[in-house]
Amino acid sequence: MKIGGFQGTTLIDYPGKIASTIFTCGCNFQCPFCHNPELVFYNKFQMNCTDGNELLKKLENRMGFIEGICITGGEPTLNSDLCEYIYRIKSMGFLVKLDTNGYKPNVIKNLLEKNLIDAIAMDIKSSFKMYSNASGVDVDISRIKESMELIRNSNIQYEFRTTLVPDYVMSEDVDEIVGYIKGANHYALQQFHKDKVLDPDNVPDKPYEKEVFYKLLKKHKGKFKKMELRGL
């Protein structure tokens, strides 16, 4: 594993659970509006990425206090030993939630088949036509579609979420995303904040007004079991 950070207690990252959060180093996307640039370009930022063994000892000390572990990034599915690492966490009795961009559907499939994750959150970056622009790399959309289907057909807690960023994710893009995942259990729209981003020169200074979110929620909330707004 390549692990670049740890948060001992969170009530946000694993909805409904008291959890700890593990941040992995490295990502296969370079979203200009990413709020964890030091994890994407960990060498440039001279991040001290560890193998995670010492962190497992910390988790042992938190047994009985926290219920779950959220593994986020960066992009956790880039780690070849992710399954083994999660198995070690699960053996302590913790629930595990994975945050992912969905670009490694084979890893997601393996984790689901082995019952190694109890919850998953996938970031849908934008409409398919805007996906490469929002992700900062050329994206094979078939891999995104496959992950969407795997997650929707799973029997675990899941959510899809999209961060609304002017020039990268517009209202019409959200309309298209809703068309892809209509009927899903949970969809969240998140506000963008430019306090720390990967490519500040190519990200607008001003986020959308709250009214944009309220209109989208009113328009689409009946198409999901749960739809919510975050960060407003």
C-alpha positions, 0 to 999 in steps of 0.5 A, spaced: 500 500 500 501 507 499 498 511 504 499 518 505 494 520 511 490 518 516 484 521 520 482 518 526 475 520 527 470 522 522 462 522 522 462 524 515 466 520 510 462 513 512 455 515 513 451 513 519 458 510 522 463 513 527 469 511 522 477 513 521 479 515 514 485 512 510 488 516 504 492 513 499 497 516 495 497 516 487 491 517 482 489 515 475 485 522 474 488 529 474 481 533 475 483 540 475 478 541 481 481 535 485 482 538 493 487 533 494 493 535 490 498 532 494 496 525 494 495 525 486 502 528 485 505 525 492 512 525 489 512 533 487 509 534 494 514 530 497 509 526 501 511 521 506 507 515 503 508 509 508 506 501 507 500 502 512 503 496 517 504 501 522 497 504 521 494 497 522 497 498 529 493 504 530 487 501 528 487 496 533 488 501 538 481 504 536 477 497 536 471 498 540 471 506 539 470 506 531 465 502 527 468 503 520 474 505 516 473 509 509 479 508 504 479 514 500 485 517 496 488 519 491 485 512 488 485 506 492 484 501 487 491 503 484 494 499 490 495 491 488 495 489 495 488 493 496 484 486 497 489 483 502 490 490 506 482 490 507 482 483 509 487 485 514 482 491 516 476 486 516 479 481 520 479 486 526 472 487 526 471 493 522 466 495 516 470 498 510 467 503 505 471 504 499 471 511 495 473 510 488 473 514 481 470 507 478 476 507 473 478 500 475 472 496 475 476 489 475 478 491 482 471 493 484 468 487 482 473 483 486 472 486 492 465 485 491 465 478 490 470 477 496 465 481 500 471 485 502 467 492 502 461 494 506 459 500 502 462 504 496 462 511 494 463 512 486 465 519 484 461 521 477 466 526 474 461 529 469 457 527 463 460 522 458 462 527 453 465 532 458 468 526 462 475 527 460 475 534 460 473 533 468 478 528 469 484 531 466 486 525 462 483 521 456 478 516 459 475 510 457 467 511 458 466 503 458 470 502 464 466 508 468 459 504 465 462 498 468 463 500 475 456 504 475 453 497 473 457 493 478 455 498 484 448 499 482 447 491 482 451 490 488 447 488 495 452 493 499 450 500 501 452 505 496 452 512 493 454 516 487 456 523 487 458 529 483 462 535 485 459 541 481 464 545 478 463 551 473 466 549 466 467 542 468 460 540 470 454 544 468 446 543 469 445 539 463 451 535 465 447 533 471 441 532 467 445 527 463 448 523 469 441 522 472 439 519 466 445 514 467 444 512 474 436 514 474 433 509 480 439 508 484 439 508 491 443 514 493 446 520 489 449 527 492 451 533 489 457 537 492 459 544 492 466 546 489 470 550 494 477 553 491 481 553 497 486 548 495 485 545 488 490 541 483 490 546 477 488 553 480 489 556 474 484 552 470 479 552 475 474 558 476 474 562 482 467 562 483 462 556 485 455 555 483 450 559 487 446 555 491 440 556 487 443 552 482 443 546 486 436 547 489 433 547 482 437 540 480 434 537 487 427 539 485 428 537 478 431 530 480 430 528 487 424 523 485 428 519 481 432 516 486 431 513 493 435 518 496 438 525 493 442 530 497 446 536 497 453 537 500 457 543 502 452 548 501 
